[in-house]
Amino acid sequence: MFTLSGAKSAASAVGRRHFRFNWPLLAFAALALSGCMPATTQVASADPADPAAKVARIGYRSTIAPYTSLRPATPAPWRGRNDAVTPQPKQDR
């Protein structure tokens, strides 16, 4: 019984030794890899928090501006309305 518990403690000690970190080596690797990071670049030409920054003008365009109401429409003979919207026949040469 004691030998079995001794084997378990020895195995757990080996497992603990396997996962021990070498902190100076880890810190050196982090510093070395930080040199591989790209330099930050300026995305916009002006600082968005600057109140004196030039910005494009905004304009208003109505989304329903070309709309004209067709109600109430005055009654008219259908033939006259149909003739008003049909294309003119082409003349033969």
Buried (B, 14 or more C-beta within 10 A) or exposed (E): EEEEEEEEEEEEEEEEEEEEEEEEEEEEEEEEEEEEEEEEEEEEEEEEEEEEEEEEEEEEEEEEEEEEEEEEEEEEEEEEEEEEEEEEEEEEE
